Amino acid sequence: MTLPIDMLNQLKAVNAWGEARQAIENAVNHLQKGGIKMPKKITLGIFLGDPQKLLQSG
């Protein structure tokens, strides 16, 4: 069983927050080119858990 702290350490090891920031910046740039404005603040979440179980919960 993988513990949440292990999952967080894995995310840190692959620079997940930096990658997420870059993905959001890219999305904002593409949306702005299409004339779509983004709000100044957005809230995102990272769900730690088994992806298959998360898919089944929806």
C-alpha positions in Angstrom: 0.0 0.0 0.0 1.3 3.4 -1.0 0.9 6.0 1.7 -0.1 9.6 0.9 3.4 10.9 2.0 5.0 8.5 -0.5 2.7 9.8 -3.2 3.6 13.4 -2.3 7.3 12.6 -2.4 6.8 11.0 -5.9 5.0 14.1 -7.1 7.9 16.3 -5.8 10.5 14.0 -7.4 9.0 14.6 -10.9 8.3 18.3 -10.4 4.6 17.9 -10.6 3.8 21.4 -9.4 6.2 23.0 -11.9 4.7 20.8 -14.7 1.2 21.8 -13.6 2.1 25.5 -13.6 3.6 25.2 -17.1 0.5 23.4 -18.4 -1.8 26.1 -17.0 0.4 28.9 -18.5 0.3 27.1 -21.9 -3.5 26.7 -21.6 -4.0 30.4 -20.7 -1.8 31.5 -23.7 -3.8 29.3 -26.1 -7.1 30.5 -24.7 -6.0 34.2 -24.9 -5.0 33.7 -28.6 -8.6 32.4 -29.2 -10.0 35.5 -27.4 -11.0 33.6 -24.3 -10.1 35.2 -21.0 -9.3 33.3 -17.9 -10.2 34.5 -14.4 -7.4 36.0 -12.2 -7.7 33.1 -9.7 -8.4 29.4 -10.2 -8.4 26.6 -7.8 -7.0 23.2 -8.7 -6.7 20.0 -6.8 -4.5 16.9 -6.9 -6.3 13.7 -5.8 -4.0 11.1 -4.3 -5.2 7.6 -4.8 -5.7 4.7 -7.1 -6.6 6.1 -10.5 -8.8 3.1 -11.3 -10.8 3.5 -8.1 -11.1 7.3 -8.7 -12.6 6.5 -12.2 -15.2 4.2 -10.6 -16.2 6.9 -8.1 -17.6 9.3 -10.7 
